[in-house]
Amino acid sequence: MMNGGFLNPGTKRGSDELLSQSGAVSNGSVMSPAPNHADNNNDAKKVKLDTKNPGAPSRVIHIRNIPNEVTEAEIVHLGIPFGKVTNVLVLKGKNQAFLEMSDEVCATTMVNYFTNCTAQLRGRAVYVQFSNHKELKTDQTHSNAQNPSAQAALQAAQALVNQTDTQGGPNTVLRVIVEHMIYPVTLDVLYQIFSRVGKVLKIVTFTKNNTFQALIQYPDVVTAQAAKMTLDGQNIYNACCTLRIEYSKLSNLNVKYNNDKSRDYTNPNLPTGDPALDSALAIGAPNLNLPNRTGENATPTGMPFTGMPLAGVTPTAAALGAAGIRLPGQASPNCVLLVSNLNEEMVTPDALFTLFGVYGDVQRVKILFNKKDNALVQMSEPHQTQLAISHLDKMKTWGKQIRVTLSKHQTVQLPKEGQPDAGLTKDYCNSPLHRFKKPGSKNYQNIYPPSATLHLSNIPPTVDEEQIKEAFTHAGASVKAFKFFPKDRKMALIQLGSVEEAIGALIKMHNFQLSDSSHLRVSFSKSTI
């Protein structure tokens, strides 16, 4: 007989019988092993796990070899794709858990699935079989009310089941919304991310309500659910491009074309939807790299993930949580920009460092010795080059419309000793003025295209409105309006006569010394005064 949650000394039983000799398993504090009880440890050593006979079908499932730190929620999540979960019991000291499903059909589906596909919790393989017990019994004195984590896990599971009317229940197709998309996100980027969790069959991307969205199909419900658990709420880049994931109502995606908007990875022979391209492919035109077309608008491939890895996922999926990860098997992408049609009289390496520094950390700048209206700007990350191109290309700067494109060069070379340079090449690797060197910096959330209104920060209390206006006027800008932030006088907005004036003022006034210890910080604002 059981005595306070452990067996009498000398008793040997299968692991499932540790809990009770009746047909039910109790859930509650009575199941917790008594602390500092020597017999409990002795019995744990005597237990022989029953691996030979998974037992007859039962709606109670026995899960073995679970990691010590696993939560009730993670156990419940194993069962959610197969049906309604009605109870859960975790025996951490014995590395076992029990999951009660609403009926034997759900339980049988789950056991059959994990017979062919190993279940994993926090990177450890766990073993799923039928329990000898027919139900997880919760008595009134030791109810789930005394186990808040179990109660919360069951309530969350119930809430998920209740969502089926509005967004579709757990199935193979996920609906993905990318929020706060400062940097471009493409179908290929999504494929790289979601295929880390499991095999991706199909992707369809689209824009709805000015928001980039995608539908992603996996081969089975469990992989889709693992992807949702792993990636929902994660950021693709530091503090932006947040993934919001829910189950789609669709159970299958109908993909007509393999192009940059949709892809069926199970059928590489689909047309692209571009008649000229398709006819060229049909007659076997050489050297066509499809469907992964790249070019000046290609999305960068070096993608830092910044979210923490979620519990209960495989090591490959958890690896997505590492900051600064570069996905394997990819060539190093280009971080160098070619900037042309510059005003030779005005341009300096420092000016380009400041302007392009609004969109990323500039490492080096080279103004070409024999063609001084051209310059190379090397950024820290490839997505920063894309950001600079999208915001600065064709912007009027110093009276000329500059062009910003990707360079064929992979790096900006520093001049060799004795080589004529006249100060046209400069290295900024160790500059204290980089805006994005801190992971998760809030500067990532305040990146905007050039505008006539500038955001000022780091204003000392000794400096008033007139002094700031005078400094900007002296820099050649016509000030139209000025306003301190009501709740924080260290920040202000200043509106200038044009976007071109604002670009020139930002170049001159960012890091402008306002007092002995304060340097002004300037960026473009989305607001107006």
C-alpha positions as CSV (number, residue, x, y, z in Angstrom):
1,M,0.0,0.0,0.0
2,M,1.1,3.6,-0.5
3,N,2.2,5.6,2.5
4,G,2.4,9.4,2.0
5,G,3.3,9.1,-1.6
6,F,5.9,6.4,-1.6
7,L,6.1,2.6,-1.3
8,N,6.8,0.6,1.8
9,P,10.4,-0.5,1.9
10,G,11.2,-3.6,-0.1
11,T,8.4,-3.3,-2.5
12,K,9.3,-3.5,-6.2
13,R,6.8,-2.5,-8.9
14,G,6.7,-1.2,-12.4
15,S,7.1,2.6,-12.7
16,D,3.4,3.1,-13.4
17,E,2.4,1.3,-10.2
18,L,4.5,3.5,-8.0
19,L,1.5,5.8,-7.8
20,S,-1.3,3.6,-6.7
21,Q,-2.6,0.1,-6.6
22,S,-6.1,1.2,-7.6
23,G,-7.1,2.0,-11.2
24,A,-6.7,5.8,-10.6
25,V,-3.8,8.1,-10.0
26,S,-4.2,10.9,-7.5
27,N,-3.1,14.4,-8.4
28,G,-2.2,16.8,-5.7
29,S,0.2,17.4,-2.9
30,V,-0.3,13.8,-1.6
31,M,1.8,12.7,-4.6
32,S,4.8,14.8,-3.7
33,P,7.6,12.7,-2.2
34,A,8.2,13.6,1.4
35,P,11.4,15.6,1.8
36,N,14.4,14.0,3.5
37,H,12.7,10.6,3.6
38,A,15.4,8.0,3.1
39,D,13.0,5.3,2.0
40,N,11.8,7.4,-0.9
41,N,15.3,7.5,-2.4
42,N,15.8,3.8,-1.8
43,D,12.6,3.0,-3.6
44,A,13.5,5.2,-6.5
45,K,16.6,3.1,-7.0
46,K,14.6,-0.1,-6.9
47,V,12.2,1.0,-9.6
48,K,12.4,-0.8,-12.9
49,L,10.7,1.1,-15.7
50,D,8.2,-1.0,-17.6
51,T,9.4,-0.5,-21.2
52,K,8.4,-3.9,-22.6
53,N,4.6,-3.5,-22.4
54,P,3.1,-0.1,-23.2
55,G,-0.2,-1.4,-21.9
56,A,-3.7,-1.6,-23.3
57,P,-5.3,1.6,-24.6
58,S,-6.2,4.1,-21.9
59,R,-7.0,7.8,-21.9
60,V,-4.1,8.2,-19.4
61,I,-0.7,8.5,-21.0
62,H,2.6,7.7,-19.1
63,I,5.6,9.8,-20.1
64,R,9.1,8.7,-19.0
65,N,12.6,10.2,-18.9
66,I,11.4,13.8,-18.6
67,P,14.0,16.5,-17.5
68,N,13.9,17.6,-13.9
69,E,13.0,21.1,-14.7
70,V,10.0,20.4,-17.0
71,T,6.8,22.1,-16.2
72,E,3.2,20.9,-16.3
73,A,2.6,23.3,-19.2
74,E,5.2,21.5,-21.3
75,I,3.7,18.1,-20.6
76,V,0.2,19.5,-21.5
77,H,1.6,20.9,-24.8
78,L,2.7,17.5,-25.9
79,G,-1.0,16.4,-25.8
80,I,-2.7,19.5,-27.1
81,P,-2.3,18.6,-30.9
82,F,-4.2,15.3,-30.3
83,G,-7.2,16.6,-28.5
84,K,-8.5,17.9,-25.2
85,V,-6.2,17.5,-22.2
86,T,-8.2,16.9,-19.0
87,N,-5.5,16.4,-16.3
88,V,-1.8,16.3,-15.7
89,L,0.5,15.0,-13.1
90,V,4.3,15.6,-13.0
91,L,6.6,13.5,-10.7
92,K,9.8,15.5,-11.0
93,G,11.7,13.3,-8.6
94,K,11.1,10.3,-10.7
95,N,11.4,12.0,-14.1
96,Q,7.9,10.8,-15.0
97,A,4.6,12.4,-15.9
98,F,1.0,11.4,-16.6
99,L,-1.4,13.1,-19.0
100,E,-5.1,12.4,-19.1
101,M,-6.9,13.0,-22.4
102,S,-10.6,13.5,-22.9
103,D,-11.0,10.0,-24.5
104,E,-9.1,6.9,-25.6
105,V,-9.2,8.0,-29.3
106,C,-7.1,11.1,-28.6
107,A,-4.7,9.1,-26.4
108,T,-4.3,6.4,-29.0
109,T,-3.5,8.9,-31.7
110,M,-0.9,10.5,-29.5
111,V,0.8,7.2,-28.5
112,N,0.8,6.0,-32.2
113,Y,2.3,9.3,-33.3
114,F,5.1,9.2,-30.8
115,T,5.8,5.5,-31.5
116,N,7.0,6.6,-34.9
117,C,8.4,10.0,-34.0
118,T,10.4,10.5,-30.8
119,A,8.9,13.1,-28.5
120,Q,11.4,15.6,-27.0
121,L,11.3,17.9,-24.0
122,R,14.1,20.5,-23.6
123,G,16.3,18.5,-26.0
124,R,15.8,15.2,-24.2
125,A,14.0,12.2,-25.8
126,V,11.0,11.1,-23.7
127,Y,9.0,7.9,-24.0
128,V,5.2,8.0,-24.4
129,Q,3.1,4.9,-23.7
130,F,-0.4,4.0,-22.3
131,S,-0.7,4.0,-18.5
132,N,-2.0,1.0,-16.6
133,H,-4.5,3.5,-15.1
134,K,-7.8,4.5,-16.6
135,E,-8.0,8.0,-15.1
136,L,-6.1,10.6,-13.1
137,K,-8.1,10.9,-10.0
138,T,-8.2,14.2,-8.1
139,D,-9.7,13.9,-4.7
140,Q,-11.2,16.9,-2.9
141,T,-8.5,17.2,-0.2
142,H,-5.7,17.2,-2.7
143,S,-7.1,19.0,-5.7
144,N,-5.4,20.8,-8.5
145,A,-6.2,24.0,-6.6
146,Q,-3.2,23.2,-4.5
147,N,-1.1,22.9,-7.6
148,P,-1.3,26.3,-9.3
149,S,1.1,25.4,-12.2
150,A,-1.0,22.3,-13.1
151,Q,-4.2,24.4,-12.9
152,A,-2.7,27.1,-15.1
153,A,-1.5,24.6,-17.7
154,L,-4.9,23.0,-17.9
155,Q,-6.7,26.3,-18.2
156,A,-4.3,27.4,-20.9
157,A,-5.0,24.1,-22.8
158,Q,-8.7,24.7,-22.5
159,A,-8.4,28.2,-23.7
160,L,-6.5,27.0,-26.8
161,V,-9.2,24.5,-27.6
162,N,-11.8,27.2,-27.2
163,Q,-10.0,29.3,-29.9
164,T,-11.0,26.9,-32.6
165,D,-14.1,28.8,-33.5
166,T,-12.2,32.0,-34.2
167,Q,-8.8,31.1,-35.5
168,G,-8.8,27.4,-36.2
169,G,-7.5,24.8,-33.8
170,P,-4.1,23.1,-33.8
171,N,-3.4,22.0,-37.3
172,T,-0.6,21.9,-39.9
173,V,-1.0,25.5,-41.2
174,L,0.2,28.5,-39.2
175,R,-0.7,32.1,-39.8
176,V,2.2,34.4,-39.2
177,I,2.1,38.1,-38.7
178,V,5.3,40.2,-38.6
179,E,4.8,43.2,-36.3
180,H,7.0,46.3,-36.2
181,M,8.7,45.4,-39.5
182,I,11.6,47.9,-39.6
183,Y,13.8,45.6,-41.7
184,P,12.5,43.7,-44.8
185,V,11.3,40.1,-44.2
186,T,10.8,37.8,-47.2
187,L,9.5,34.4,-48.0
188,D,13.1,33.1,-48.0
189,V,13.8,34.6,-44.5
190,L,10.7,32.9,-43.2
191,Y,11.7,29.6,-44.7
192,Q,15.1,29.7,-43.1
193,I,13.5,30.4,-39.7
194,F,10.6,28.0,-39.7
195,S,12.6,25.1,-41.3
196,R,14.8,25.1,-38.2
197,V,11.9,23.6,-36.3
198,G,10.8,21.1,-38.9
199,K,10.3,20.4,-42.6
200,V,8.3,23.3,-44.3
201,L,6.1,22.1,-47.1
202,K,4.6,25.4,-48.4
203,I,4.6,29.1,-47.8
204,V,2.3,31.9,-49.1
205,T,3.1,35.5,-48.2
206,F,0.8,38.5,-48.5
207,T,0.1,42.0,-47.1
208,K,-3.1,42.6,-45.3
209,N,-4.1,45.8,-43.4
210,N,-0.6,47.1,-44.2
211,T,0.9,44.2,-42.3
212,F,3.2,41.5,-43.8
213,Q,1.7,38.1,-43.2
214,A,2.3,34.5,-44.2
215,L,0.7,31.1,-44.2
216,I,3.2,28.2,-43.5
217,Q,2.3,24.5,-43.8
218,Y,4.1,21.7,-42.0
219,P,3.7,17.9,-42.6
220,D,2.0,17.3,-39.3
221,V,0.2,19.0,-36.4
222,V,3.0,18.3,-33.8
223,T,5.7,20.1,-35.9
224,A,3.3,23.1,-36.5
225,Q,2.6,23.2,-32.8
226,A,6.3,23.1,-31.9
227,A,7.0,26.0,-34.3
228,K,4.2,28.0,-32.7
229,M,5.6,27.3,-29.2
230,T,9.1,28.0,-30.3
231,L,8.7,31.1,-32.4
232,D,5.6,33.0,-31.3
233,G,6.7,36.3,-29.8
234,Q,10.3,36.0,-31.0
235,N,12.1,38.9,-32.7
236,I,13.8,38.3,-36.0
237,Y,16.1,41.3,-35.5
238,N,16.9,43.2,-32.3
239,A,13.7,44.6,-30.8
240,C,11.7,44.5,-34.1
241,C,10.2,42.2,-36.7
242,T,8.2,40.3,-34.0
243,L,6.5,37.1,-35.0
244,R,2.9,36.6,-34.0
245,I,1.7,33.1,-34.7
246,E,-1.7,31.5,-34.6
247,Y,-3.3,28.4,-36.2
248,S,-4.9,29.0,-39.5
249,K,-8.4,27.8,-40.4
250,L,-7.0,26.3,-43.5
251,S,-5.7,22.7,-43.4
252,N,-3.9,22.8,-46.7
253,L,-2.3,25.5,-48.9
254,N,-3.0,25.7,-52.6
255,V,0.2,27.1,-54.2
256,K,0.0,28.0,-57.9
257,Y,3.4,29.7,-58.4
258,N,6.9,29.3,-57.1
259,N,8.2,32.8,-56.8
260,D,9.1,35.4,-54.2
261,K,5.5,35.5,-52.8
262,S,4.6,31.8,-52.6
263,R,6.5,28.5,-52.7
264,D,5.6,24.8,-52.8
265,Y,8.7,23.0,-51.6
266,T,7.1,19.7,-52.5
267,N,6.7,20.7,-56.2
268,P,9.7,22.5,-57.6
269,N,8.3,22.4,-61.1
270,L,5.5,25.0,-60.6
271,P,5.6,28.0,-62.9
272,T,6.8,31.4,-61.6
273,G,3.8,33.3,-62.9
274,D,6.2,35.4,-65.1
275,P,5.4,34.4,-68.7
276,A,8.8,35.4,-70.1
277,L,10.6,33.6,-67.3
278,D,8.5,30.5,-67.6
279,S,8.9,30.2,-71.3
280,A,12.7,30.6,-70.9
281,L,12.7,27.8,-68.3
282,A,10.5,25.6,-70.6
283,I,13.1,25.7,-73.4
284,G,15.9,25.0,-70.9
285,A,17.5,28.4,-70.8
286,P,20.9,28.1,-69.0
287,N,22.0,29.8,-65.8
288,L,18.6,30.8,-64.4
289,N,18.8,30.6,-60.6
290,L,15.2,30.0,-59.7
291,P,13.1,30.3,-57.7
292,N,15.5,32.0,-55.2
293,R,15.9,35.2,-57.2
294,T,18.2,37.7,-55.6
295,G,19.3,41.2,-56.6
296,E,19.5,44.7,-55.4
297,N,16.3,44.2,-53.4
298,A,17.3,40.8,-52.0
299,T,16.7,40.4,-48.3
300,P,19.8,40.0,-46.1
301,T,20.6,36.5,-44.8
302,G,22.6,37.2,-41.6
303,M,19.7,37.4,-39.1
304,P,20.3,37.8,-35.4
305,F,17.6,36.3,-33.2
306,T,17.2,38.0,-29.9
307,G,14.4,36.2,-28.1
308,M,15.2,33.7,-25.4
309,P,14.8,30.1,-26.4
310,L,11.5,28.7,-25.2
311,A,11.3,25.7,-23.0
312,G,10.3,22.3,-24.3
313,V,11.9,22.5,-27.8
314,T,14.6,20.6,-29.5
315,P,18.2,22.0,-29.5
316,T,17.9,23.1,-33.1
317,A,14.8,25.1,-32.4
318,A,16.2,26.4,-29.1
319,A,19.3,27.6,-31.1
320,L,17.1,30.2,-32.7
321,G,17.1,32.0,-29.4
322,A,20.8,32.8,-29.6
323,A,21.6,36.4,-30.4
324,G,23.6,37.0,-33.5
325,I,23.1,33.6,-35.1
326,R,24.0,33.2,-38.7
327,L,22.1,30.5,-40.4
328,P,24.4,27.8,-41.7
329,G,25.2,27.0,-45.2
330,Q,25.0,30.6,-46.4
331,A,27.5,32.7,-48.1
332,S,28.6,35.8,-46.2
333,P,26.3,38.6,-47.4
334,N,27.5,42.0,-48.6
335,C,27.7,44.8,-46.1
336,V,29.2,47.4,-48.4
337,L,27.2,50.2,-50.1
338,L,28.2,52.3,-53.1
339,V,27.0,55.9,-52.7
340,S,27.2,58.0,-55.9
341,N,26.3,61.5,-57.1
342,L,27.6,63.1,-54.0
343,N,28.5,66.7,-53.6
344,E,32.3,66.7,-53.8
345,E,32.6,70.0,-52.1
346,M,30.6,68.9,-49.0
347,V,31.2,65.2,-48.6
348,T,33.6,63.9,-45.9
349,P,34.0,60.4,-44.3
350,D,32.6,61.8,-41.0
351,A,29.5,63.2,-42.8
352,L,28.7,59.8,-44.3
353,F,29.4,58.0,-41.1
354,T,26.9,60.2,-39.3
355,L,24.2,60.0,-42.0
356,F,24.4,56.3,-42.6
357,G,24.9,55.7,-38.9
358,V,21.2,56.5,-38.5
359,Y,20.4,53.1,-40.1
360,G,23.3,51.0,-38.8
361,D,26.8,50.9,-37.3
362,V,29.2,52.2,-40.0
363,Q,32.5,50.4,-39.9
364,R,34.5,52.1,-42.6
365,V,34.0,54.9,-45.2
366,K,36.1,55.4,-48.4
367,I,35.6,58.4,-50.7
368,L,37.1,57.3,-54.1
369,F,40.4,59.1,-54.8
370,N,39.8,59.5,-58.5
371,K,36.1,59.9,-58.4
372,K,35.2,61.9,-55.3
373,D,31.5,62.0,-55.9
374,N,31.5,58.3,-55.2
375,A,32.0,56.6,-51.8
376,L,32.0,53.1,-50.2
377,V,30.3,52.7,-46.9
378,Q,30.7,49.5,-44.9
379,M,27.9,48.6,-42.4
380,S,28.0,46.1,-39.6
381,E,25.2,43.9,-40.7
382,P,23.6,43.1,-44.1
383,H,20.1,44.1,-43.0
384,Q,21.5,47.6,-42.2
385,T,22.6,48.0,-45.8
386,Q,19.1,47.2,-46.9
387,L,17.7,49.7,-44.5
388,A,20.1,52.5,-45.7
389,I,19.2,51.7,-49.3
390,S,15.4,51.9,-48.7
391,H,15.7,55.2,-46.8
392,L,18.5,57.1,-48.4
393,D,18.5,56.2,-52.1
394,K,17.5,59.2,-54.2
395,M,17.4,61.5,-51.2
396,K,18.5,65.1,-51.9
397,T,21.6,65.7,-49.9
398,W,23.8,68.9,-50.3
399,G,21.8,69.9,-53.4
400,K,22.2,66.6,-55.2
401,Q,20.1,63.4,-55.4
402,I,22.4,60.7,-54.1
403,R,22.2,57.1,-55.2
404,V,22.7,54.2,-52.8
405,T,23.2,50.6,-54.0
406,L,25.0,47.5,-53.0
407,S,28.6,47.4,-53.9
408,K,30.4,44.5,-55.5
409,H,33.1,44.9,-52.9
410,Q,32.8,42.7,-49.7
411,T,34.9,45.0,-47.5
412,V,36.3,48.5,-47.6
413,Q,40.1,48.2,-47.8
414,L,42.2,50.6,-45.7
415,P,45.0,52.3,-47.7
416,K,48.5,50.8,-47.5
417,E,51.3,52.8,-45.9
418,G,52.6,55.4,-48.3
419,Q,49.5,55.1,-50.6
420,P,48.0,58.5,-51.4
421,D,44.6,58.9,-49.7
422,A,44.4,62.5,-48.4
423,G,42.2,61.4,-45.5
424,L,39.5,60.0,-47.8
425,T,39.4,56.6,-46.0
426,K,38.5,56.2,-42.4
427,D,37.9,53.3,-40.0
428,Y,35.1,53.7,-37.4
429,C,35.1,50.1,-35.9
430,N,35.8,51.5,-32.4
431,S,33.7,54.6,-32.7
432,P,31.8,55.5,-29.5
433,L,29.1,57.0,-31.7
434,H,27.6,53.7,-32.9
435,R,23.9,53.7,-32.2
436,F,23.2,50.0,-32.3
437,K,26.1,48.3,-30.5
438,K,23.9,47.3,-27.6
439,P,21.7,44.3,-28.4
440,G,18.0,45.2,-28.0
441,S,18.8,48.9,-28.0
442,K,15.7,51.0,-28.2
443,N,17.3,52.9,-31.0
444,Y,16.1,50.0,-33.2
445,Q,12.5,51.0,-32.5
446,N,13.1,54.6,-33.6
447,I,14.4,54.2,-37.1
448,Y,12.5,56.4,-39.6
449,P,13.1,57.8,-43.1
450,P,14.5,61.3,-43.4
451,S,11.9,63.9,-42.5
452,A,11.9,67.6,-41.9
453,T,11.4,67.1,-38.1
454,L,14.3,65.9,-36.1
455,H,14.3,64.2,-32.7
456,L,16.8,65.7,-30.2
457,S,17.9,64.0,-27.0
458,N,20.6,64.3,-24.3
459,I,19.8,68.0,-23.9
460,P,21.3,69.3,-20.6
461,P,19.0,71.3,-18.3
462,T,21.2,74.4,-18.6
463,V,20.5,74.7,-22.4
464,D,17.3,76.5,-23.4
465,E,15.2,76.6,-26.6
466,E,16.9,79.7,-28.0
467,Q,20.4,78.3,-27.7
468,I,19.3,75.1,-29.6
469,K,17.6,77.1,-32.3
470,E,20.6,79.4,-32.7
471,A,22.9,76.4,-33.0
472,F,20.7,74.9,-35.8
473,T,20.4,78.3,-37.6
474,H,24.2,78.6,-37.4
475,A,24.4,75.2,-39.1
476,G,22.5,76.5,-42.1
477,A,19.0,75.3,-41.2
478,S,15.8,77.4,-41.0
479,V,13.9,76.5,-37.8
480,K,10.1,76.4,-38.3
481,A,9.1,75.1,-34.9
482,F,10.5,73.7,-31.7
483,K,9.0,71.8,-28.8
484,F,10.5,70.2,-25.6
485,F,8.9,66.9,-24.5
486,P,6.5,67.7,-21.7
487,K,7.5,64.8,-19.5
488,D,11.2,64.8,-20.4
489,R,13.1,68.0,-21.0
490,K,16.1,66.1,-22.1
491,M,14.3,65.5,-25.4
492,A,12.8,67.8,-28.0
493,L,11.5,68.0,-31.6
494,I,12.7,70.6,-34.0
495,Q,11.1,71.2,-37.4
496,L,13.2,72.6,-40.3
497,G,12.4,74.1,-43.7
498,S,12.7,70.8,-45.7
499,V,13.9,67.2,-45.6
500,E,17.1,68.3,-47.3
501,E,17.8,70.9,-44.6
502,A,17.1,68.3,-41.9
503,I,19.6,65.8,-43.5
504,G,22.3,68.5,-43.5
505,A,21.4,69.6,-39.9
506,L,21.6,66.0,-38.7
507,I,25.0,65.6,-40.2
508,K,26.3,68.8,-38.6
509,M,24.4,68.6,-35.3
510,H,24.6,65.0,-34.2
511,N,27.2,64.8,-31.4
512,F,27.2,68.6,-31.2
513,Q,28.7,69.7,-27.9
514,L,26.0,71.6,-26.0
515,S,27.9,71.8,-22.7
516,D,31.1,70.5,-21.1
517,S,29.7,67.0,-20.6
518,S,26.7,66.8,-23.0
519,H,26.7,66.0,-26.7
520,L,23.4,66.3,-28.6
521,R,21.9,63.2,-30.2
522,V,19.9,63.7,-33.4
523,S,17.7,61.3,-35.4
524,F,14.8,61.6,-37.8
525,S,11.3,61.8,-36.3
526,K,8.0,60.4,-37.5
527,S,6.2,63.2,-35.7
528,T,5.5,66.8,-36.7
529,I,5.1,69.8,-34.4
